Amino acid sequence: MYDNDISDVVAADKAHVWHHLTQHKPFETSDPRVIVEGKGIHVWDAKGTRYLDAVSGGVWTVNVGYGRESIADAVREQLVKLNYFAGSAGSIPGALFSEKLIEKMPGMSRVYYCNSGSEANEKAFKMVRQIAHKRYGGKKTKILFRERDYHGTTIAALSACGQPERHMQYGPLTPGFVEVPHCLEYRKQWDVENYGERAADAIEEVILREGPDTVGAICLEPVTAGGGVIVPPKGYWERVQEICKKYDVLLHIDEVVCGVGRTGTWFGYQHYGIKPDFVTMAKGVASGYAAIACCVTTEEVFNLFKDDAEDPLNYFRDISTFGGCTAGPAAALENLAIIEREGLLENTTAMGDYCLEKLEELKDKHAVVGDVRGKGLFLGAELVADRGTKEPVAEKLAQQVVGECGAQGVMIGVTNRSLPGFNNTLCLSPALIATKDNIDEIVGAMDVALTRVFG
Ligand SMILES: Cc1ncc(COP(=O)(O)O)c(C=O)c1O
C-alpha cells in the first residue's frame, strides 16, 4: 500500500528519535523500523512491506484494528468542538463514556481519567495510601504485587514490578511495595494438586509475615502479560478474594492489557466472578486512537474520599493534565460501540479457542514448545531447550523465531527485558477482528519459523 520514498523520515528518526526499550548501537549500521500505515489487522513499514500484526501495535493495544474512520470522525468532531478542559470540570464524552463503561462493570462506580497505564496504577496506589492515613492511622500503606507482573514505568510502578530487568538500576525504589510469588503452574513452586489455591495461599503467608495491619492492597494482573502470559490456575482467584476479605486488603486489578475485550470478556477479572475495589485500564480503552487511561473504583472507595467534608485533606488531591483531553473518551466511546456492533467479544472467544488449538498442534510438532497458554486473543508459547528440565531456550533463539516470522510478513512478540533468562515466551495478541485465516497465517508462520531456527 505504502510506496512513497520516505528515506528523509528514516534519516530524521535515526538522527533524533530515542526509541523505547531499545539499544541504539545497531542503528549506526542499520535502519530502525518505521511503521507508516495500518488497515484492519495489517501494517506497512517504510519500505512498503506489509505485515500481519499479531501483537496489536507491538504492545497489545489496537484492539479494534487499524484505520477505523468512525473513531477518527468521532475524535475530529470532538476536537473542533472542545479539545480540552481540566478534569476538575466535566466534559460530554467524559461523562458519556464513564456511564457506558460502568454498565460493563457491575459493582464498579467511579471513573478517574488519566493518560497511561502507569499513571492509572499510581492513582490507585495513592488512593490506597491516603485511605491508610485517614482510616488506619497511617499503618495499612503496604501494597502487594506479584512476581512476573508489570504495572508500569514510573518509579512507584516499578517498585511494584515483579520483572527485575525492568527495575534494575532504577533504584532506590519507593518503599512499601512487597512481592508475592507468581502462580505459573508450568514452573511450579509447590508440588500439590490444587495449585491455584496453594499459589494464592502464598499471598496469605506474605500478609501474615508483613502484618495484616500494615497491608492495604494487592495489585494483580488478571492474566499476567509481559511476565509470560500466565493464566492463573483454577481456584486461584476465589482464594485471593477470600484472603483480601479476611485481612481487609483492597483488591486492585490491573486491566491495562486485558481490559476492553482482549480475553473475550469486557474485563479479564470477569472470567472469575471476583469483586475488585480498583480496576485500572489503558491500552485497549481507545485502541491507541487517543491516549486514555482510567482508574475505576467502587462507590465504597469513592465515599472514603467524600464522607468527611470537614477534613480539608479528605478528597483525592490529585490531577492529571491530560486526563482532561476529550479525544480519549470520544475515541473510547466509539471503540466500545465497535466492539458491541461487530460482536468482537464473541469473535475473541471463538478465535482465541481456535488459536489455542492450533498452538497445541505446534506443541505436538515441535519439542521446543514446552507450554502453550492464554485466554481469548491473548496467547503465549513458552520455548524450552529441554522439555524434561524445562530449561528455557536462549533468548536470542526466541528472538530469532520472531525475526523468522517477520521475514514471512507476520509480526509476533516475545517476552522481553523482563525476567533474566526467562524471556522465552512467544506472544500473540492480534486485533479482536482476527479471522480463522489470520490465525492460520500466524500459526503457519510460527511453524515455519520454529523449523528454521530449531530444525
Ligand atoms: C499490565 C500492565 N500494566 C501497566 C502497564 C503500563 O502502561 P503504560 O505503558 O501505558 O504506562 C503495562 C504496559 O505494558 C502493562 O502491561
The ligand as a Tripos MOL2 file, in Angstrom:
@<TRIPOS>MOLECULE
LIG
   16    16     1     0     0
SMALL
NO_CHARGES

@<TRIPOS>ATOM
      1 C1         -0.2020   -4.9290   32.8780 C.3       1 LIG1
      2 C2          0.3450   -3.5690   32.5800 C.ar      1 LIG1
      3 N1          0.1200   -2.5730   33.4400 N.ar      1 LIG1
      4 C3          0.5840   -1.3230   33.2350 C.ar      1 LIG1
      5 C4          1.3170   -1.0260   32.1150 C.ar      1 LIG1
      6 C5          1.8400    0.3720   31.9120 C.3       1 LIG1
      7 O1          1.1090    1.0260   30.9570 O.3       1 LIG1
      8 P1          1.7250    2.3340   30.2270 P.3       1 LIG1
      9 O2          2.8480    1.8610   29.3820 O.co2     1 LIG1
     10 O3          0.5560    2.8720   29.4620 O.co2     1 LIG1
     11 O4          2.1430    3.2650   31.3020 O.co2     1 LIG1
     12 C6          1.5640   -2.0190   31.1720 C.ar      1 LIG1
     13 C7          2.3430   -1.7150   29.9470 C.2       1 LIG1
     14 O5          2.7370   -2.5730   29.2010 O.2       1 LIG1
     15 C8          1.0890   -3.3390   31.4180 C.ar      1 LIG1
     16 O6          1.3650   -4.3410   30.5680 O.3       1 LIG1
@<TRIPOS>BOND
     1     1     2 1
     2     2     3 ar
     3     2    15 ar
     4     3     4 ar
     5     4     5 ar
     6     5     6 1
     7     5    12 ar
     8     6     7 1
     9     7     8 1
    10     8     9 2
    11     8    10 1
    12     8    11 1
    13    12    13 1
    14    12    15 ar
    15    13    14 2
    16    15    16 1
@<TRIPOS>SUBSTRUCTURE
     1 LIG1         1 GROUP 0 **** ****
